[in-house]
Amino acid sequence: MIENISTAFQLFLSFENILVIGIGVLIGTIIGAIPGMTTPMGVALALPFTFTMQPVTGILLLLGVYKGGLYGGSLTAILIKTPGTPAASCTILDGYPLAQKGQARKALDIALYASCVADLISNIALIMFAGFLATFALRFGPPEFFTLIVFSLTIIAGVAGPSLTKGILSACLGLMLATVGLDLIYGTNRFIFGNYELMSGLNFIPVLIGLFAIPEILDRATRRPRPPGAQRQELGSGASFAEFRKTLKSVIRGSFIGVILGAIPGIGGAPAAFLSYSEARRNSKHPENFGKGEPEGVAAAEAGNNGVAGATMIPLLALGVPGDVITAVILGAFMIHGLRPGPILFAENLPMIYALFMGILLSSAYLFIVGKVAIKTFSRVALIPNRILYPIVFTLCVYGAYAVNNNLFDILVMLCMGLVGFAMLRLDIPVAPFLIAFVLGPLLEDNFRQSLLLSDGSLSIFVRNAICWLFWLLTALSIFVLIRSRIRASRTGQVSVLTTGG
């Protein structure tokens, strides 16, 4: 054991390794902050540069880009309501309202601190529980995924706002649009109306940009112009340790939610962020503040998002199973260097695994340093007058929508979703339930139908083991808590009306 650790230190402790992690985090942060430049795209673009590097150096570069990209998406999400990455879409719910209140620095600081803590917890979980969590993740088949997603859909009630009816309407619209495209089970076309561009469905990035950024631009354009001095936002002061400490419980809870969901292949950061946010709101003493600029909401969203980072490496390293698109690219980097992740890698190259663990822990420190520099740089965006800022934002939106597939049709999708989002904004229909349903809808349908195929149509497969029962119980508990809180809120409203009337 000691000999392996000593060899690992020799593999890791080189100037090149220590430098390349920082470079990777910096590149990832910049890429994550640019709408349309997704984290998988950044890792894929960095892959060719690792061909001539040592295996440890090359993989650490990709991991640095990965971790920086997860955090970077929060910068533009908070400042200009344009999430750089899909997982940062949850950060908008409270991050952007904080920026509108002149507290952009506070929101950015809390996002950074929550990201660093969650990243560190995720890294420690990777090091300590890789084998156990990977074995747990392998027990998930279509029925287990289905019950997990049913439980995750209860998040919709937590982000629906004061009107549950409008929240459900928004979610139904998201589920409906998620069915557009090719049916993955039978290969039939659905709702394409003769347009073969829709066969692959609606791409998530153009939909995301259209729902959040375009409505904000249209809303600004249709308002009466304000005096030039009123168009400048205040940055405000940064978050103090005392302010962050108030959010620490939600950060730790969200980190573990991210670790658990990250260890399950195919889930990703967006569901983890929304589930963490929902749990923070459910356990808060002031849930009514969420969505209006609540620092705890920013912290919870970023904790869930970044808690996924280290955990997605668990099934990759322990079993050779990539947890998402990014780890699939990293798997390619291993194989390019003649390495195959899994039990054999632990048996034959344990010092290299330890060296990677050391680099992964160091990346958390780099994330803090790079994040602090990025906050000082990017926060100046809030000081740009709107007449200059919003044309730039619109240009970035068009570029982001086009860059995903180099397809003009995606720009049209973005503009159409922008009109939908603008209508939802004016009608006070929440966007978050739409987004959750749009992300989880295809997973829900595919796993439901695969389960029925496995069981020849028998519904008993959905209660086949303890994991399924656990998620059904959590779903029932979540619905019970929701109903109770709505009844209490209704009674409180009635009492306040009577008191006011008296």
N, C-alpha and C positions, 0 to 999 in steps of 0.2 A: 504493500500500500504506500509506504513512505517513498519507496523507490519510484513508483509511478508518479507521485506528486512532484518529486524532484525532477523527473524527466519532463513533466508537464511545464514546470517553471522554465526549464531550458528552452522548450518549444515556444513558450509564450513571450518570455521577457526579451524582446528585441525591439529596437527603435521603430522598425517597420510595422510591427503588429500594433504597438501602442498608437502610432500615428494614424494608421489606416482605419482604426475604429472611429476616431474623431472625425476623420474625413468622411467616412460613411454616414455618421449621424448628421453631419452638416449638409451633405448632399441630400439625404433623405428628408430633412426638415424643409429644405428649399423646394424639393419636388412635391412634398406633401402639401405645401402652402399654395401651390399653383393649381387652380381648378382644372380638372381633366387629366393632370399628370398623376395618376394613381400610384400607390406604393408598389403594387406588382409590376407596373411599367418601369418604375425606377430601379427595382431590383433586377429586372430583366435587362435593362440597359447597362447596368453595372457588371453583369455576368461576364461579358467578353474580356473585361479588364482583369479578371481573375485567372485567366488561362495560364499566364506565365508566372503567377505567384505560387508561393508555397501553399499547401492545402489549408493550413490554419489561417494564414493571412487572407487568402481569398474568401474563405467562408466568413471570417470576421468582418470583412468589408461589406458583404451582402447583409449580414445581420445588423450592422450599423445603419445601412440605408433603410432597412426594414423598421427599426425602432425610431429613427428620426422621422420617417414618413408617417408613422402612426400619430406622432405628436404634432407634426407640422400642419396637418389638416385643421387643427383647432385655431390657428392664427387668423386665417381669413374667415373662418366660421364666426369668430367673435367680432372681428373688425368690420367686415363688409357683408356678413350674412351669406357668404359663399363658401361652403365647406370644401376644403381641398381634397378630402377623402370621404368616402361614404360613411365610415364610422364616426366622422366628426359631425355628421348631421344632427346628432342628439345634442351636441355642445351648443348649437345655435339657440336652442330653446330658452336658455337663461344667459348664455354668453353675450349674444347680441343685444338683448335688452339692457344688460349691465353697461355695455359700451355706449348705448344710446343715453344712458343716465350720466355719462361722463366718468365712468369707472372702468374704462378699457384696460388700464394697467392692472387693476385688481383682478379682473376676469382672466387676463393672460397669465398673471402670476399663479393664481389658484389652479388654472389648467396645467401649468408647468409642474407645480409641486405635486398635484394629484397624479400626473403622468409618471413622474420620477418614482414616487412611492409605489405605485401600482406595478411599474416596470421592475423595480427591485423585488417586490413580493413574488411576481411572476417568475423572475430569474431564480430565486431561492427555491420556489416550488419545482421548477425544472430540475435543479440540482438534487433536491432531496427526494422527490416523489416521482421521478420519471417512470420507473418501472411500474409502480402501483397505478398511477393515473393512466398510463398507456393501456394497461390490462383492463381497467374500467372502461376506457373509451372503446375498446374492441368489442365490448358486450353490447354496443348500440347497433341494432339493426333497424329496418324501416319502422317497426311498431314503436320502438323506444324513441326514435326521432320524432315520430308523429305525436306522441304524448308530450314530449318536451316542447314541441312547437305549439301545441294546444295551450300548454301552460304559459308559454311566452306571449301568446296572443292576448292573454289577460292584461298585459302591459297597456293595451289600447285604452282601457278604462282609466288608467292612471295618468295618461297624457291627453285625455279627451277634453280637459278643461271643464268649465261649469256646466256645459250641455252634453250629456252622455249621448243624446240622440244625434247631435251633429258629429260627435266623435265616431259613432257607429256608421253613420252615412259616409264619412271620410274613409273609414276602413273598408267599407263595401266597394267604394270606388277603386281603392288600391288593389283589392282582391280581383276585381273585374279586369282591370288593365294588366294584372299579372298573368292572366290567362291568354293574352294575345300571343300568337306565334305558333310554333310547332309543338304538338303534343308529344312529349318525350316517351310515352308508353306505346302508343300506336302509330306515331308518326303522321298524324293528320293535322291539317291547318285549322286554326281557330281565329276567327275575327280579323282576318287579314284583308278582307274585302277586295280581293284581286291584286293587292299591292304586295309583291314578293319581298319588298324591303322589310316587311313586318314578320317574315317567317321566323326570324331569329328572336322575335319579341322586342319589347321596348328596352333599350339599353339603360342600365341603372344610372350612369353618370349624366347623360342628357336630361333624364327625368329629375334627378336630384338638383341639378343646376336650375332647371326650369321652375321647379317648385319653390326654391328659396331665393335665388338671386334675381330672376326676371321680375317677379311680383314686386320686389322692393324697388327696382328701377322704375317700373311703371307707376308705382304708388308715388314716388318722388316726382316723376314727370307730370302727373296729373294734379298735384297739389299746387296751391298758389305760391309763387316764389317768395322766399323769405329774404330778409336783409342779409347782405354778405357776411356780417359779423355773426349772425345766428346760425350760419351753416357750418361753423367750425365746432367740432366736438372737443370737449376737454378730455385729456388722458386720465386725469385723476392720479391719486397716489397708488403705489403698489399694495399688495396684500401683506398685512403683518402676520407674524407667527400665530398670534392669538386668534386672528380671523381664520387662518387655515386650520388651527387646532379644532375649531368648532365643526369643521367638515370632516375631521379625521375618521370618525366612525363610519361615515358613508364611503370614504375612500377605501378603508380596509375591507368593508363589506363588498364594494364594487370590485376590488382587486380579486377577491376570492371568486366572485361570480365570473369574472373574466378568465381566471385560471381554469375553473371547471368547464366553462363553455369552450375555451380555447383548446382544451385537451381532447375535445370531441371533434373529429374531422368534419369539415364542411359547414360549421356554424359561423365563424367570423366575428369581427369586432362590432359591427352595427347592432346585432341582437344583444350582445353582451352590454353595450353602452346603454341601450334602451331599458334592458332589464334592471341594470344597476340604478338608472335614473328613477325607474318606477318604484323600486324598493326604497330608495332614499326619500321619495315623496310620500310613500305609504307610512314610513316610520318617522316622518318629520312632525314636529309640534305645530308647524305652520305650513301645511301643504298648499294653502291658498297662495303662497308667495311664489311657488314654482311656476315657471313660464313668464314671470314678470321681472326677472333679474335676480334670482336667488343664487348666491355663490355656491351653496351646497349642491345645487343642480349641475353646475359646471364641473365641480369636483367629482360627483358621482359618474357623470357621463364619461369624463376622461379616464377615471379609474377603471371602469368596465372596458373601455376601448383598449387601454394600454396593458391591462391585466392579461389580455389574450397573447401578447407578444412572445413571452417566454414559453407559455403553455403550448402554443402550436408546435413548438420544437419537440415536445414530449413524445407524441406518436412517431415523429420523424426519426429521432435519434434511437428510441427504444425499440421500435418495430419496423422502421423503414416505410411508414405510411405517412405521406404528407397531409398536414391538417388543413391546408388551404392552398390557394394559387401561389402565394409567396413561398411557402415551404416546398412546393413542388419545384420551383425554380432553384431553390437552395439544394434540393435533392439532386438536381442536375449538376450543380457545382461539385457535390461529393463524387458523383459518378465520373465526371470529367477527370477528376484526380485519382480515379481507380479505387474509390471507396464506396462501400454499400452500407448505408445506415441500417441498424438493427442489432440483434443480440451478438452477431459475429463481430461487429465493429467494436462493441464493448469488450469483447474477449481479446481481440487482436490489436486494437489501437486505443486502449484505455488512456494512456498519457495524452493523446491528442484530444480526446473528449474532455479531460480535465483542463487542458489548455483553452479549449473553446469556452468552458464554463468561466474561467478567469476573465477572458475577454468579454463575455456577456455581462459579468458583474461590473467591469470597468465601463461598459457602455452606458450604464445608468448614471454614472458620474459625468460622462461626456454629455449625456442628454440634458443634464442640469446646466452645464456650462454653455453649451450651444443654445439652449432654450433662452437663457438670460440675455445672450447677445441678440438672438432673434427678436425677443420682445422689444428691446431698445430700437431695433431697426424697423420692424414691421409696425410697431405701434404708431409711428409717424403717419401711417396711412390714414388714421382717424382725423388728422389735422388738414388733410387735403380738402379744399372746397368741393362741394357736391357736383358743381357744374364741370369740374375736371375729373373727379373721382369716378362718377357713374359711367361716363363714356369708356373709361379705362376698364371698369368692371365688366361692362357689356362686351368689350373686345375680348377680355379673358374668358368670358362665358362662351362666346362663339368658338374661340380657339379650343377651350376645354371640351366642348361637345364634339368638335370635329376630330380632335386628336385621338380619341378613343379608338375609332375604327377608320379614320381618314375618309369619312363618309358624310356627304352633305345632307343626307336624309336625317342624320342625328341632330343637325342644327334645326331642322324643321320640327323634330320631336321636342327639342328644348323649347322652341318658341311656342308650340301648342301647349305644352305643359306649363309654360309661363303664363299663358292666358287662363288656364285652369287654376293655377295657383293664385293669380290676381283675383279671380272671381271668388275663390275660397277666402282670400284675405278680406275682401269687401263684405262677404256674407258671414264673416267671423266663424268660418269652419276650420278647425285645427288641421294642420298639415301632418303632424307627427303620426296620427293613426293611419293615414294614407301610406306613409313611408314604411311603417312597420308591416302593414298588410302586404305591401308590394314586395318587400324583401322576403317575408316568411311564407307568402301565399304559394309560390311554386314548390317550396320545400314541403309544405303541408300536403298539397295535392299529390305530389310524386310519392311521398312516403306512405300516404294513405292507400293509394292504388297499388303500390308494390306490396304492401302488407296483405291486401286482399288477394292479390295474385298468389302470394306465398301460402295463404290459408284456404284457397279455393272459395273465397267469399265469406269465410267465417269471421265474425267480429270478435270472437274470443281471443284472437291473436293480440288484441290490444290490452289484454290483462294477463299476458302469459308469464310475467315474472315480476320480481319486486321493484325493478326500475320503473316499469309501466305503472304499477300501483302507486309508487312514490309521486310521480308526476300528476296522476289523477287526483291524489289527495291534496297536492299543492295547488292544483287548479281549483278544486272545491273550496279550499281555505281562502284562496285569493278572491273568489267570487263572494264568499261569505263576508270577508272583510270589506269588500267594495259595497255590498248592499247595506251593511251596518253603517259605514261611513256616510253613504248617501242619505240614509234615514236620519242620522244625527244632524247632517248638514241641513236637511229639510226642516227638522224640528227647530234648530237654531235660528233659521231664517224666519220661521213663523213667530218665534218668541220675540225676535228683534222687531218684526213688523208690529206686533201687538204693543210692545214697549214704546215704539215710536208713536204709534197711534194714540196710546194713552197719554 
